[in-house]
Amino acid sequence: MLVEILKCVHVSLSFSTDEMANPSPAKSLGDPGITPLSPTHIQNDTDQVPSGMAFVVVVAIDFGTTSSGYAYAFTKEPECIHTMRRWEGGDPGVSNQKTPTTILLTPDRKFHSFGYAARDFYHDLDPSESKHWLYLEKFKMKLHTTANLSINTDLQAANGKRVKALDIFAYALAFFKEQALKELSDQTGGEFDNNDVRWVITVPAIWKMPAKQFMREAAYKSGLVSRDNPEQLVIALEPEAASIYCRKLRLHQMVDLSIQTTQNDFSPTDNLGSTMTQANKEHVRRNRQSRTFLVENVVGELWSELEEGDRYVVVDCGGGTVDLTVHQIRLPEGHLKELYKASGGPYGSLGIDYEFEKLLCQIFGQDFIDQFKIKRPAAWVDLMIAFESRKRAAAPGRANPLNINLPFSFIDYYKKFRGHSVEHALRKSNVDFVKWSSQGMLRMSPDAMNSLFKPTIDHIIQHLNELFEKPEVSDIKFLFLVGGFAESALLQQAVQNMLEGRSRIIIPHDVGLTILKGAVLFGLDPSIIKVRRSPLTYGVGVLNRFVEGKHPPEKLLVKDGTRWCTDVFDTFIAADQSVALGEMVKRSYTPAKPSQQVIVIHVYCTEKESVGFISESGVKKCGSLRLDVSGTESAAPRREIQTLMQFGDTEIRAMAVDVSTGRTVKASIDFLSH
């Protein structure tokens, strides 16, 4: 269906800045003075969106802030999801099949190991050696927190040395590629061809386009997929993946907090309470041992309670970010429609680690902690592992104190640094809820531990409150809590108290694997999410005919007797606008000169839903649309390059064609160079 937006058809112009009394931001940045030839919006029949090439298997990589893993399903057996082999190593109180997102490089910056293997090897190095090795953990957050992310963005290793972020992400993806292909080869009895794999990488829904493109660039660098075959990689949004998996839930595969109290250290097989029959418990036990999860080829029992138009919220609580998405069910196929743009923020469980570090600084001094992290990086990692296991034991109503092991090198280095003991520091500090245990441990009261959770949980609850006040987020039937942080009984209780029974709170078993399993299902059918909401307003700067009284006088440009208005924001898509899968925005551009080989058009974005000019506050240049028109020269007096941009997918895509010759023009949108 074509919906023509009637607008004057203009020719593209190119002016030099000295011809203008008031050069526009677009001109001074080298933008051609462009006007749209024929703005059009195209709504494709979304059911006809091609799923791409035929693949034998879908492998999803859940690249998390604190832990990562992979799962896969053969396209001939889509109801059987296999999680990866069990990893060597493990932590007390942690039971899932993922591995820590930690990576170790040799002193000459070559990849050495990933996950538990990296952490354990680093731990066993002599301190005189370890300071030369590059150990990185929890580095994924850098992609969210870096304002001007680029290919050259770097990361800091535990020893203070800098390394290119793209190299680290590529090393990690190459590791998962090697592990997955080896497992697939063992399963099939022959060397498995990477061309038969559709790869899926999960990212937070609140990530901006540069971070998503960065992951794709890392995948190209790692050899996961090639630039010549971009369709082999699908970027999945984490809460969307969780939502897709939750559609398949059976009653014995979840906990309904509406009819059950919160559980301390919630895990797939422990403390499931009397709501589970013995047969159901046995089913869960067998599933965990087999590493193969059977999903319904139709919707699950919980889903059958949903009716056309019912709404639910998925809250993905990870290590780095908390992501919220609001979906509505569309029957009879059970397709999903996003009702409100993805929201959230850096409110993951890492926030609790930062609070613990602040507490240590309060007791022992910021100067000591900073030095200790640099001089004894492996011991610092040990200390945070010890804290992690006790963090998981925090719960409402807990009476017993929590003991945290201090590494010997912490106690020893502190005495050398300050000239007195750790015990002396605790006595002298004004922190009275942390005591010294004679066994060499920090003894924290339950209230002290709970207070470390408070700032992070308060952020999540505040965000949920704001979300539930939106008109699109009324009458929510279910709230699904997923991600590793969803295991926290403190978080579960806070969400229950906030909702006051307005929605049913559902927590899937194996909650830390929910996104991973959902990402496999998404890879099998990327068209399951039919409608998304645009997180930002995107557009370009154009020239329009100057209209007296409507356009500001300072935007007037006269060229060859024609009055033009500069810097007009030509909106491709507006923030929070519904965009159907396969929906295209069409624009036509013409080269300024017949000999022009490349057209580069700056793309602007803003959080505002309505914007008039690219020079307004809050509007920034965020990318560039590049049209390579070389090789499409024709005798036509004016070449028209028709450009189609797709905004309804997890990534923004562009394609173009030369209208006069019918030849395809190489088109790309780059968000990383800006």
C-alpha positions in Angstrom: 0.0 0.0 0.0 1.4 3.4 -1.0 0.6 6.4 1.1 1.7 9.5 -0.8 2.6 12.5 1.3 1.8 15.4 -1.0 4.6 17.9 -1.0 6.3 20.2 -3.6 8.8 18.3 -5.7 12.1 20.2 -5.6 15.4 19.6 -7.4 18.5 19.0 -5.3 20.9 22.0 -5.2 24.4 22.5 -4.0 25.7 25.8 -2.8 29.0 26.9 -1.4 28.9 28.6 2.0 30.2 31.9 0.7 27.0 32.4 -1.3 25.0 32.5 1.9 24.6 35.4 4.3 23.7 32.9 7.0 25.4 29.6 6.4 23.3 26.8 7.8 24.8 24.1 10.1 24.2 21.6 7.3 26.3 23.6 4.9 29.1 24.4 7.3 29.3 20.6 7.9 29.7 19.9 4.3 26.2 18.7 3.6 24.8 19.1 0.1 21.9 21.5 0.0 19.3 18.8 -0.6 15.6 18.9 -1.0 13.5 15.7 -1.2 12.2 14.9 -4.7 9.4 12.7 -3.7 8.8 11.9 0.0 6.8 8.8 0.4 5.8 6.3 3.1 5.5 2.7 2.0 3.7 0.1 4.1 4.6 -3.4 3.1 2.5 -6.4 3.7 4.5 -7.4 6.8 3.5 -11.0 6.6 5.4 -11.2 3.3 8.7 -10.0 4.8 11.3 -12.5 3.7 13.1 -14.3 6.5 16.3 -14.4 4.5 18.5 -17.3 3.6 17.8 -20.9 4.5 19.9 -21.9 7.5 20.4 -25.3 9.1 20.8 -23.9 12.7 20.2 -20.7 14.6 22.8 -19.9 17.3 22.1 -17.1 19.7 24.8 -15.4 21.8 23.6 -13.6 24.9 26.5 -11.2 25.4 25.7 -9.9 28.9 27.4 -7.4 31.1 28.2 -9.9 33.9 27.7 -13.3 32.2 27.4 -14.6 28.6 26.5 -17.8 26.8 25.0 -19.3 23.7 22.1 -21.6 22.8 21.0 -23.1 19.5 18.2 -24.8 17.7 18.1 -26.7 14.4 15.6 -25.3 11.9 14.1 -28.7 11.4 13.5 -29.1 15.2 12.5 -25.5 16.3 10.9 -26.7 19.5 14.2 -28.1 20.8 16.5 -25.4 22.2 19.9 -26.6 23.3 21.9 -24.6 25.8 25.7 -24.7 25.6 27.9 -27.3 27.3 28.6 -26.7 31.0 31.6 -24.5 31.6 34.6 -25.4 33.7 34.7 -23.5 37.0 31.8 -21.8 38.7 30.9 -19.7 41.7 29.2 -20.6 45.0 25.5 -19.6 45.0 25.4 -19.2 41.2 23.6 -21.8 39.2 23.2 -21.2 35.5 24.9 -22.3 32.3 26.5 -19.0 31.4 30.1 -18.0 32.0 31.4 -14.6 33.3 31.9 -12.0 30.7 35.7 -11.8 31.4 38.5 -11.9 29.0 42.3 -12.3 29.4 44.9 -11.1 26.9 48.6 -12.0 27.1 51.2 -9.3 27.8 51.6 -8.9 24.0 47.9 -8.4 23.7 46.9 -11.7 22.1 43.7 -13.5 23.1 44.3 -16.0 25.9 41.0 -17.1 27.4 37.4 -16.1 28.2 35.0 -16.7 31.1 35.9 -18.9 34.1 39.1 -20.0 32.3 40.2 -16.4 32.0 39.3 -15.5 35.6 40.9 -18.6 37.1 44.1 -18.3 35.1 44.4 -14.6 36.0 43.8 -15.4 39.7 46.6 -18.0 39.7 49.2 -15.7 38.2 51.9 -14.3 40.5 51.3 -10.6 41.2 54.6 -9.7 39.5 53.3 -11.4 36.4 49.6 -10.5 36.5 50.4 -6.8 36.2 51.6 -7.4 32.7 48.4 -9.3 31.6 45.3 -7.5 30.4 42.2 -8.7 32.2 38.8 -7.1 31.4 35.4 -7.7 32.9 31.9 -6.1 32.7 33.1 -4.1 29.7 29.8 -4.2 27.8 28.5 -1.2 29.7 31.1 1.0 27.9 28.9 0.8 24.8 26.0 2.3 26.7 27.8 4.9 28.7 30.2 6.3 25.9 28.6 9.4 24.5 30.6 9.5 21.3 31.1 5.8 20.6 33.4 5.0 17.6 35.5 2.3 16.1 38.4 3.7 18.1 36.7 3.7 21.6 39.0 2.0 24.1 38.6 0.1 27.3 40.8 0.0 30.5 42.1 -3.4 31.6 42.5 -4.2 35.3 46.2 -3.2 35.2 45.3 0.3 33.9 46.4 -0.3 30.3 44.1 0.7 27.4 43.0 -1.6 24.6 40.6 -1.1 21.7 37.1 -2.0 22.5 36.4 -3.4 19.0 39.3 -5.9 19.5 37.9 -7.1 22.8 34.3 -7.6 21.5 35.7 -9.3 18.4 37.8 -11.7 20.5 34.8 -12.6 22.7 32.5 -13.3 19.6 35.3 -15.3 18.0 35.5 -17.4 21.2 31.8 -18.1 21.1 31.9 -18.9 17.4 34.7 -21.5 18.0 32.8 -23.1 21.0 29.5 -23.3 19.2 30.9 -24.7 15.9 32.9 -27.3 17.8 29.7 -28.4 19.7 27.7 -28.5 16.5 30.4 -30.5 14.7 30.4 -33.0 17.6 26.6 -33.2 17.4 26.4 -33.8 13.7 29.5 -36.0 13.4 31.3 -33.8 10.8 32.8 -30.3 10.5 30.0 -27.8 10.7 30.0 -25.1 8.1 29.6 -21.6 9.5 27.6 -20.6 6.4 24.8 -22.9 7.6 24.4 -20.8 10.8 22.2 -17.8 11.4 23.8 -16.0 14.2 21.8 -13.8 16.7 23.4 -11.4 19.1 21.4 -9.9 22.0 21.6 -6.2 22.9 19.6 -4.0 25.3 16.6 -2.4 23.7 17.6 1.0 25.1 20.9 0.9 23.2 21.3 3.7 20.5 22.1 2.8 16.9 25.9 3.4 17.3 26.1 0.6 19.9 24.1 -1.8 17.8 26.3 -1.0 14.8 29.4 -1.5 17.0 28.3 -5.0 17.8 27.8 -5.7 14.1 31.3 -4.4 13.3 32.8 -6.6 16.0 30.9 -9.6 14.4 32.5 -8.8 11.1 36.0 -8.4 12.6 35.6 -11.7 14.5 34.7 -13.7 11.4 31.3 -14.6 12.8 29.7 -13.3 9.6 31.1 -11.3 6.5 30.1 -7.9 5.2 29.0 -9.6 2.0 26.4 -11.5 3.9 25.0 -9.2 6.6 21.6 -11.1 6.7 23.5 -14.0 8.4 23.6 -11.9 11.6 20.4 -10.8 13.4 20.5 -8.3 16.2 17.9 -9.2 18.9 16.6 -6.8 21.6 16.9 -8.4 25.0 13.4 -7.7 26.4 11.9 -8.6 23.0 13.6 -12.0 23.1 12.4 -12.6 26.7 8.8 -11.6 25.5 9.0 -14.2 22.7 10.1 -16.9 25.1 7.4 -16.0 27.7 4.8 -16.7 25.0 5.7 -20.4 25.2 5.6 -20.7 29.0 3.8 -23.7 30.6 2.5 -23.2 34.2 5.2 -25.5 35.6 7.9 -23.3 34.0 7.3 -20.2 36.0 6.6 -18.7 39.4 3.6 -16.4 39.8 4.5 -13.9 42.5 0.8 -12.8 42.8 0.0 -16.1 44.5 3.4 -16.7 46.1 5.9 -14.9 48.3 9.2 -13.7 47.1 12.0 -16.3 47.3 15.5 -15.8 48.5 18.1 -16.8 45.9 15.4 -17.8 43.4 16.7 -20.6 41.2 15.1 -23.0 38.7 15.0 -26.1 41.0 15.2 -24.8 44.6 12.4 -23.6 46.8 9.7 -23.7 44.2 7.2 -24.3 46.9 4.0 -26.3 47.1 2.6 -24.9 43.9 4.6 -27.4 41.9 3.5 -31.0 41.6 6.2 -33.8 42.0 5.8 -34.5 38.2 6.5 -30.9 37.4 9.6 -30.8 39.7 10.9 -33.9 37.9 10.2 -32.3 34.5 12.3 -29.2 35.5 15.1 -31.4 36.9 15.3 -33.5 33.7 15.3 -30.3 31.6 18.3 -28.9 33.6 20.3 -32.0 33.3 19.7 -32.5 29.5 20.5 -28.9 28.5 17.7 -29.2 26.0 14.5 -27.2 26.5 11.3 -28.2 24.8 9.1 -25.2 23.9 5.6 -25.3 22.8 5.1 -25.2 19.0 1.9 -23.3 19.9 1.5 -20.8 22.7 1.9 -21.9 26.3 -0.8 -22.2 28.9 -0.2 -18.8 30.4 -0.5 -17.2 27.0 -3.9 -18.9 26.4 -5.3 -16.6 29.1 -4.5 -13.6 26.9 -7.1 -12.2 24.6 -6.8 -9.9 21.6 -5.5 -6.5 22.6 -4.2 -7.7 26.1 -1.1 -5.8 27.2 1.9 -6.9 29.3 5.3 -5.5 30.3 8.7 -7.3 30.2 11.3 -6.0 32.7 14.7 -7.3 31.8 16.9 -6.8 34.8 20.5 -7.5 33.8 23.9 -6.8 35.2 24.4 -3.5 33.4 21.0 -2.2 32.3 17.3 -2.6 33.1 15.2 -2.6 29.9 11.4 -2.3 29.8 9.2 -3.0 26.8 5.4 -3.0 26.5 3.8 -5.4 24.2 0.2 -6.1 23.0 -1.0 -9.5 21.7 -2.4 -9.8 18.2 -4.4 -12.9 17.5 -4.9 -15.4 16.0 -1.2 -15.8 15.2 0.0 -14.4 18.6 2.2 -11.7 16.9 3.4 -8.9 19.1 3.0 -5.2 18.8 5.2 -2.7 20.8 3.0 -0.2 22.5 5.5 2.2 23.9 9.1 2.9 23.0 11.7 0.8 24.9 12.9 2.5 28.1 15.1 1.9 31.0 18.6 2.8 32.1 21.9 1.8 33.7 20.1 0.3 36.7 21.5 -3.3 36.6 23.0 -5.3 39.5 26.4 -3.6 38.8 25.0 -0.7 40.8 25.2 -2.8 43.9 28.9 -3.5 43.2 29.5 0.2 42.9 27.8 0.8 46.2 30.0 -1.8 47.9 33.0 -0.2 46.4 31.9 3.2 47.8 31.4 1.6 51.2 35.0 0.2 51.1 36.3 3.7 50.1 34.4 5.1 53.1 36.1 2.6 55.4 39.6 2.3 54.0 39.9 5.5 51.9 39.5 6.2 48.2 43.3 6.5 47.7 44.0 3.0 49.1 41.2 1.3 47.0 42.4 3.0 43.8 46.0 1.9 44.5 44.9 -1.6 45.5 42.9 -2.1 42.3 46.0 -1.2 40.2 48.7 -2.9 42.3 46.8 -6.1 43.2 44.2 -6.4 40.4 43.7 -10.2 40.8 43.0 -9.8 44.5 40.5 -7.1 43.7 38.7 -9.6 41.4 38.7 -12.2 44.2 37.2 -9.7 46.6 34.4 -8.8 44.2 33.7 -12.6 43.6 33.4 -13.1 47.4 31.0 -10.1 47.5 28.9 -11.5 44.6 28.1 -14.8 46.4 27.0 -12.9 49.5 25.0 -10.4 47.5 22.9 -13.2 46.2 22.0 -14.1 49.8 20.4 -10.7 50.6 16.7 -11.0 51.3 13.9 -9.1 53.1 13.6 -10.2 56.7 17.0 -11.9 56.8 18.3 -12.0 60.4 21.9 -13.4 60.1 24.8 -11.2 59.2 26.7 -11.7 56.0 30.4 -12.5 56.0 32.6 -11.3 53.1 36.1 -12.8 52.8 38.9 -10.3 52.5 41.8 -11.6 50.5 45.1 -11.9 52.5 46.8 -9.5 50.0 44.1 -6.8 50.9 44.9 -7.1 54.6 48.7 -7.2 53.9 48.7 -4.3 51.4 46.5 -2.2 53.7 49.0 -2.5 56.6 51.9 -1.6 54.3 49.9 1.4 52.8 48.5 2.9 56.0 50.8 1.5 58.7 47.9 0.0 60.7 45.6 -3.0 60.5 42.2 -3.4 58.6 40.6 -4.1 62.0 41.9 -0.7 63.2 40.4 1.0 60.1 37.0 -0.5 60.8 37.1 0.6 64.5 38.1 4.1 63.5 35.6 4.5 60.7 32.1 5.9 61.3 30.6 2.8 59.5 29.1 1.0 62.5 27.1 -1.6 60.6 30.2 -3.3 59.2 32.4 -5.2 61.8 35.6 -7.2 61.7 35.4 -10.9 62.2 38.3 -12.7 63.8 38.3 -15.1 60.8 39.5 -12.3 58.5 36.1 -11.3 57.2 33.9 -8.2 56.9 30.7 -8.8 58.8 27.8 -6.9 57.4 24.4 -6.6 59.0 21.4 -7.6 56.8 20.3 -4.0 56.8 23.7 -2.9 55.6 23.6 -5.3 52.7 20.1 -4.3 51.8 21.1 -0.6 51.8 23.6 -1.4 49.0 20.6 -2.5 46.9 18.4 0.5 47.7 19.7 3.1 45.2 19.6 0.7 42.3 16.1 -0.7 43.2 14.8 2.8 43.8 15.9 3.7 40.2 14.0 0.7 38.8 10.8 1.3 40.8 10.9 5.1 39.9 11.1 4.1 36.3 8.3 1.6 36.6 6.1 4.2 38.3 6.7 6.7 35.5 6.1 4.0 32.8 2.8 2.9 34.4 1.6 6.5 34.4 1.7 6.6 30.5 -1.7 6.2 28.9 -0.3 3.4 26.6 0.7 1.4 29.7 -2.7 1.0 31.4 -4.5 -2.3 32.0 -1.4 -4.4 32.1 -2.3 -8.0 32.6 1.2 -9.5 33.3 4.6 -8.1 34.3 7.4 -10.6 33.4 10.5 -10.2 35.5 13.5 -11.6 33.6 17.3 -11.4 33.6 19.8 -12.4 36.3 18.9 -9.6 38.6 15.3 -10.8 38.6 16.5 -13.5 41.0 16.9 -10.9 43.8 14.2 -11.4 46.4 14.7 -7.7 47.4 13.8 -6.6 43.8 10.9 -9.0 43.6 9.4 -7.6 46.8 9.9 -4.0 45.7 8.1 -4.6 42.4 5.2 -6.4 44.3 4.9 -3.4 46.7 4.9 -0.9 43.8 2.2 -2.7 41.7 -0.1 -3.4 44.6 -1.8 -6.2 42.7 -2.5 -4.2 39.6 -0.7 -6.8 37.4 0.4 -10.4 37.9 4.1 -10.7 38.3 5.6 -13.8 36.5 9.2 -15.0 36.8 10.2 -17.9 34.4 12.3 -20.7 35.7 15.9 -20.5 34.6 15.3 -16.7 34.6 18.9 -16.0 33.6 18.5 -18.1 30.4 15.1 -16.6 29.3 16.7 -14.0 26.9 19.1 -16.6 25.5 16.2 -19.0 24.7 14.0 -16.2 23.3 16.8 -15.0 21.1 17.0 -18.5 19.5 13.2 -18.3 18.8 13.6 -14.8 17.4 16.4 -16.1 15.0 14.0 -18.8 13.8 11.3 -16.2 13.1 12.5 -12.5 13.1 9.1 -11.4 11.9 7.4 -12.3 15.1 7.4 -8.6 16.3 5.2 -7.0 13.8 5.1 -3.4 15.1 7.8 -1.4 17.0 8.1 2.1 18.3 10.9 4.4 17.1 13.0 5.5 20.1 14.1 8.7 18.4 13.0 11.1 15.6 15.3 10.7 12.6 15.6 13.0 9.5 17.8 15.1 7.3 18.3 18.8 6.7 16.7 20.1 3.4 15.8 23.2 1.5 12.1 24.1 1.2 10.4 27.0 -0.6 10.5 30.0 1.7 7.0 30.9 3.0 6.6 34.4 4.3 5.2 34.4 7.9 5.9 30.7 8.3 9.7 30.5 8.0 12.2 32.6 10.1 13.8 35.4 8.1 17.3 34.2 9.2 16.7 31.0 7.3 16.1 32.8 4.0 18.4 31.9 1.1 18.0 33.4 -2.4 19.5 31.5 -5.3 18.9 32.3 -9.0 15.9 34.4 -8.0 14.3 31.5 -6.0 13.7 32.0 -2.2 14.6 29.0 -0.1 14.3 28.2 3.6 17.5 26.4 4.8 17.9 23.8 7.6 14.4 22.4 7.4 14.2 19.1 9.3 12.7 16.5 6.9 11.4 13.9 9.3 11.8 10.2 8.3 10.3 8.8 11.4 9.1 10.4 14.7 10.0 9.4 18.2 7.5 6.9 19.7 5.9 6.5 16.2 4.5 3.0 15.4 6.5 1.4 12.6 5.4 -1.9 11.1 8.0 -4.5 10.1 8.9 -4.0 6.5 7.6 -0.4 6.5 9.8 1.9 4.3 10.4 5.6 4.1 11.2 6.6 0.6 13.1 9.7 -0.5 14.6 10.6 -3.9 17.9 12.5 -4.3 19.8 13.7 -7.3 23.6 14.4 -7.5 24.6 18.0 -7.5 26.8 17.4 -10.5 26.6 14.8 -13.3 30.2 13.6 -12.4 29.4 13.1 -8.7 30.4 9.6 -7.5 29.1 9.6 -3.9 26.2 11.4 -2.2 26.7 11.8 1.5 23.7 13.1 3.4 23.9 13.8 7.2 21.3 12.2 9.3 20.0 14.1 12.4 18.1 12.8 15.4 16.4 14.1 18.5 14.3 12.8 21.4 11.6 15.4 20.5 8.6 14.0 18.7 8.1 17.2 16.6 11.0 19.3 15.2 11.1 22.1 12.6 14.8 22.7 12.0 18.1 20.9 12.3 19.5 23.9 14.2 17.0 23.5 17.1 18.3 22.6 20.6 18.3 18.8 21.2 18.9 18.0 17.5 22.2 16.5 16.8 24.0 14.9 13.8 24.0 11.2 14.5 24.9 9.5 11.3 25.3 9.7 7.5 23.5 8.2 4.6 26.0 7.3 1.9 24.9 6.6 -1.7 27.6 5.3 -4.0 26.4 6.3 -7.4 29.6 5.4 -9.3 28.9 3.1 -12.2 25.3 4.2 -12.6 26.0 7.2 -15.0 23.4 7.7 -17.7 22.5 10.1 -20.5 19.5 11.3 -18.5 19.6 15.1 -17.9 18.9 14.6 -14.2 19.7 11.4 -12.3 17.2 10.4 -9.6 18.4 8.1 -6.8 15.5 6.6 -5.1 16.3 5.7 -1.5 14.4 3.3 0.8 15.0 3.3 4.5 13.6 0.6 6.9 12.9 1.6 10.5 10.7 -1.2 11.7 13.5 -3.7 12.4 16.0 -3.9 15.3 18.4 -2.0 13.1 17.9 0.8 10.5 18.6 -0.3 7.0 18.9 1.6 3.6 18.7 0.5 0.0 18.7 2.6 -3.2 18.2 2.4 -6.9 19.0 4.7 -9.9 15.5 5.4 -11.4 16.7 6.0 -14.9 18.8 2.9 -15.3 17.1 0.6 -12.7 20.6 -0.3 -11.3 21.0 -0.9 -7.6 23.0 1.8 -5.8 25.1 0.8 -2.9 23.5 2.5 0.1 24.5 2.4 3.8 23.8 4.3 7.0 26.8 4.9 9.3 26.2 5.8 12.9 29.7 5.2 14.2 31.7 7.9 12.5 29.9 10.7 14.4 
